[in-house]
Amino acid sequence: MREIDVKKVTETVAEMCIEANHFLTPDMKEALNRAADREKAPLGKKVLEQLQDNLKIAGEDMIPICQDTGMAVLFVEVGQEVHFVGGDLEEALQEGVRRGYTDGFLRKSVVRDPLDRVNTGDNTPAVIHYSIVSGDKVKITFAPKGFGSENMSRIFMLKPADGIEGVKKAILTAVHDAGPNACPPMVIGVGIGGTFEKCAILSKKALTRPLDHPSEIPYVRELEQEMLEKINRSGIGPGGLGGSTTALAVNIETYPTHIAGLPVAVNICCHVNRHAVREL
């Protein structure tokens, strides 16, 4: 049994909040650079170049990449041989978000209740997804999600007879309906299978998979590529102003499901697709 002090968890999460809101992961930066090099539409290319300038300024001057520093989402994979000491894990994670957003002077965008709309003042509570895995490590993935793109996400409860063509139609429908509102070029996370809530979590987690790591399942890998090509032929383009770069990637995750169902969730993210990963 390996002991981990929850103070280390708090410190790590606080650092991740600041890191993810100021710097892109290497795979995201590379995808954006490739898109800027390939884009032929003059206006679309200009938008991509402006996004690159924005990233440079954010990193050099420690200014958030985007004014919407998002609602904090955490995926926490806990090794079953880990024992936390010094306090409560949930409280430690929330305190990390609180410190990160307060000490990092990041915008606080969370309200305590969806209807009374009173701001909590520290961007908590975060949305936390736990999973128990083998080993004695803890892997934390932090993903601040802005709501310009989150609001464009969709769930489709398809019938099995809709098949893969129904899945394709659902993905393209979600992207078409999002249009310029999700700050393209987008990253499209797709969850297929499970239940109503499982496919949604899959689609959110799909956004954190490195863009240079396509699915290991052959038919899913082919579907990712086909959807990316079709989305980029939509003409929405960078900033919704036209061009061949509407999406940087389509990441799809699948899970077993019921004989009577075919749930599909499409979680759209803007061009920065912010996240950070740490292992303790």
Beta strands, then each sheet from edge to edge (+ up, - down):
strand 1: 2-5
strand 2: 71-79
strand 3: 82-85
strand 4: 127-133
strand 5: 138-145
strand 6: 154-158
strand 7: 186-194
strand 8: 247-257
strand 9: 262-269
strand 10: 276-279
sheet 1: 1+ 3+
sheet 2: 4+ 2+ 5- 10+
sheet 3: 6+ 9- 7+ 8+
end
